[in-house]
Amino acid sequence: MSRILYHHAPPVRPPAGGALAVVAAAFLAVAIAGCGSAPSSRAAASAVLGTQVQQDCTAVSDVLADGPDPGTDAVGYAQAQVLPLRQLKIGDAALRGDVLALAGAYQAFSAGSGSTAAVTKAENSVNSVCPQAAP
């Protein structure tokens, strides 16, 4: 007598065709409904997330809010901001230029070859597009 009984089990049947048809119809309905709602989805996303510049400003503010306290460790703060600022993906060309200038000013300041006036000027340029983003 064999102990392996599964060799004699009946073959597994695929699910009934009716269930598959229902799933396919539901998928098709969702796909078709999704095609017509793209503009309203974009408008809703824009209303929730804001314009591209607003989203970029949020990203810049988030980076500049992280790191040492600029009031107590200005050099450490500047060092901590250089790489994250350069890694930001910013769509607005003018803001991108201001952010890269700020990263350069922070790098020069933290290396001892930059001035606080250059940092302040770069921070003011960023803040002209993104109010209160830079300290």
Order of alpha helices (4+ residues) and beta strands (2+ residues): alpha-alpha-alpha-alpha-alpha-alpha
